[in-house]
Each structure stands twice: as structure tokens, then as C-alpha cells.
Amino acid sequence: MARRRLPLNEQTAAYIKWLLLNTNLYQDQIGALVDQNQGRVSEIKSGERFRDVKPLPYPGLT
């Protein structure tokens, strides 16, 4: 059975953007950190999803 992930929302997308810009983590590592798969992280990075959302510092890493 496939694992159910949390819905992707603007706050999570903002965290992903911040993590992409401010860490050396790979997309799959960021996905694991925010309970999303690497494909969603890639879509956010490319601007395919949540293009207008600004990065938000990830709690505990600022």
C-alpha cells in the first residue's frame, strides 16, 4: 500500500523554497524533511507549482 503524504500547501512550499536556497540538501532529502516526495520538490523548484510563494525559513534551521 502506498504511503499517504500530507497535502502540499503554501506554507510547506515556502519551506521547500527556503531549503532549496539555503541548504545543500538534495531534493529527496528536502522532501523527506517536509513529508513530500522529490517530484513535488522539483515542481516547486521549477516554478510549476506555487510560483508566487516567497521562501519562509524552516523552523530549527535558521
CORHU-V859815 format. One record per residue. N is the residue number from 1. OMEGA is omega in whole degrees, -180 to 180 (NA if undefined). Layout:
BEGIN
n-><N,N>
omega-><OMEGA,OMEGA>
END
This chain:
BEGIN
n-><1,2,3,4,5,6,7,8,9,10,11,12,13,14,15,16,17,18,19,20,21,22,23,24,25,26,27,28,29,30,31,32,33,34,35,36,37,38,39,40,41,42,43,44,45,46,47,48,49,50,51,52,53,54,55,56,57,58,59,60,61,62>
omega-><-180,179,178,180,175,177,178,-180,-177,-179,179,177,178,176,180,179,180,180,177,-177,-168,178,176,-179,173,-178,180,177,177,178,179,-179,-176,178,175,178,-176,179,177,178,179,179,178,-180,-178,-178,179,178,175,-178,-174,180,179,177,179,-179,179,-177,177,-179,-178,NA>
END
